[in-house]
Amino acid sequence: MSAKHALLGLLIEGPAYPYLLADRLEARLGPAWSVDESQLYKTIGQMEKEGLIEPVGGKTKGQDKRRRFFAITEGGEREFEDWLELVSGAVRLHRRPQLLKITLAGPKRLSTALEQIDAYEQSCTRRLNEFVEVREQIPRQQTPVRADHVLLRLNLGIDIALLEGELQRARGTRETLLWLHAQPEAIWPATAEPSRTHNPLGRRGAREDLCEGIAAKRRRQQQPKREELGQR
């Protein structure tokens, strides 16, 4: 994401201090645009160095840097306008490191790959629930129409659709890996030998053992959380 241009766009509306900008960014675009403090101040510092923004009233000794107001400069406005006018017509496919790992893992690391898919699916589910909850809190009908609410709902809807697609991809990937694990004659690159499971009963057993191992690991991970809740 272009955090620099997002911040410039907010500063065109008026001066603000850094963590107010972070709040506005998430309020306008949704949880996907949440930025941590270190990333925020690193970006602000770089923008100031490039002459895109400037402190309002100068820097006061002992002033809390979180309360230091910044305003956009003429150079910052030109940068923002140039970015808005930039046409990007090419489709960019996201290269997923997880799929690269799975593709190159080999037969001996299938269980690890499946554990990663399982963890990723849980993460997607949590984020999806978070985004849906935020979208439900936005008023649907207002007079006059609130453009910021309409655009926030648009952003959240796209993020939700992407997360739903990621969930579908994760589930499809798991099924493919389980099916591949059950193929006794599968030949893997760099091995040129069939997989080690040779009979139908063995294939079913291997698949069940794999799934049970992942489920057991998930239960172990969730146990401390249950115990903590119980103590409360």
N, C-alpha and C positions, 0 to 999 in steps of 0.2 A: 504494500500500500504506500501511497505518497503522503506520508505524515507531514512533510514540509509544506506541500501545497494545501493540504487540509487546514493546517494552522494559519497559513497566509489567507485563505478564504475566510476564516473566522475573524482574523484581525482587520480585514477590510471593513467589517461591520463595526469595528471600534476597538480601542486599546483594551488589553486585558492582561492579567498576570498568568503565569504558566499553568498552575493547577486548575484555574478557572477555565482555561482553554481545554484542558483534558476533560473536564466535566462536560463542557459544551460539545466537545467532539463526540463523546459517547451518547449524549442526549440527542444529538442530531442524526447520528448514523447507526447507533445501536452498539451492543456489547462487543461486536467483532472489532470495533475501533478503540477498545480500551488500551491505553498505553501506560507502562509502568513509569515510575518517577525518574529513574536513571535514563531511560530512553527519551523521555520528554525533555529533560534539561540538556541532554546531549544535542538533540535536534534544535532546541532554542539557541544554544550556544553557537552551533554551526550557522544558523540563519543570521545571527547577529554578526558573526565574523564575515559572512558574505555580503553584509550590508542590506539584507532584505528587511530587517526589523531594527528598531532602536529603542532603548529604554526611554520612557517618558519622564522628563524632568531630571535625567541623569541618575547616576548611582549614588545613593546616600550611604555613608559609612555605617556599618553595623546593621544595615537594612536586611531583613529576611528576604532571601532571593526568591522565595515562593510568593512574596507580595510585591515583587518588582514588576511594574507595568511596562508592557511593550506595545509599540505601535508599528504599523507597516510603513515602510519607506516608499518612495517613488520607484526605486529599483525593485522592491518587493511586489508592488502593484504590476509592474511590467512583467516580472517573472510569472505571476499568477495568470495574467492575461495571455501570455505566450503558451502556458500550460493548457489553459482552457481551449485555445484555438488549435492545439496540436491534434491532428487526426491520426488515430490508430486503427487501421482497417484490418490488420492481420490477426488471425486467430492464434491465441497462445495457449497451448495445452500445458496443464500443470504436471510437472514431473514429480511423481510421488516417490520419495525415498523408500517408503515402506514396500512398495511393489518391486523396487530394485532389489531390496534385501531378500524378498521372497523368491524372486526369479533366480538369484545367485546363491541361495542358501544351500541347495542340494538336499538329497534325501535324508541325511542324518540330522538335519536341523529343522525338519518340518514341524516338530512339536513346539520349538521356539517361535517359529513363524506364526503358528496358530495362536500361541499365547499373546503375541503382539497384536494380532487381528482382534482377539477378544478384548484386550485392553483398549484398543482404538474404538471399537464399537461402543464400549461403555462410555468413553469420553464423548463420542458423538451424541449419544443419547442424553447425557447430562447437558451438553451445550444446546441441543435441540429444545429440551424442556425449558431451559433458561430463556432462549429467544422467543419461544411461543408465549411464555409468561409475560415478557416485556411487551410483546405485540398486543396481548389482550388488555393491557392497561391503557392503551391509547384510545381516547374517545373516537368513535366512528363518525358521528355526524355533529357538525358544529356550524353555527352561523354567526359571523362570517367563517368561511373555510380557513382552517389553519394549514398553510402550506407546509410548515415544518412537520406537522403530524402526518400529513399525506406522504411526504417524502421519507419520513422515518419508517412508516408502515411499508413503503416500497422497498427500502433497504433491508428491513427485517424479513420481508417475504422472500427476497432473493437469497438471503443467508439461510433461511429455513429450508428452501428448496435445495440448496447446495448440501446442507447437512443431511437431508433425507436421501440425496443421491449418494453421499458418502456412506451412509448406513447400508443402503442397498448394495453398494460396491463391496463393503466389508463382509456382508453375509454371503454374497456370491463368491468372494474370494475364499472364504472358509469352506464352502461346499466344494469348490474346485480342488482345494488342497486335500480335503478328506477323501474325495474320489481318487485323486492321484495317488494318495498314500495306499489305497486299497488295490492298486494295479500291480500284480506280481511281475509282469513283463515290461514294465516301464523302464526305458533306458534314459539315463541322465547324462548330460554333457560332462565330459572329463572322466566318466566312469565306464561307459560303454558296456555296462552289465545290468541285468534286470534287478529290480528291487528285491529285498530279502524276504518278502512275504509271498509264499508260493501256493497256498491252497485257499479255497473259499472260506473255510472255517477260520483259518489263520488271518485272512484279510478282515473278516468281520471282527475278530478279537482284537486285532491291531487298532482298528478304527475306534472300537469301544474303549480300549485302554487309553488311547490318545485323548478322547473326549473326557473321560473320567479324570485323567490327570490334570487337564485344564480346569475342570470344575472344582477339583479338590484344591488347587492352588488359589482359585478365586475365593473359596470358602475360608481358607487360611488368611487371606488378605482382609476379608471383611470381618473376621472374628474380633480383632482389637477394637473396631468401631462399635460393634454390638456391645462389647464389655464396657466401653466408655459410656455409651448411652445408658446402660444398665446402672452404672455408678451414679449417673446424674439423677 
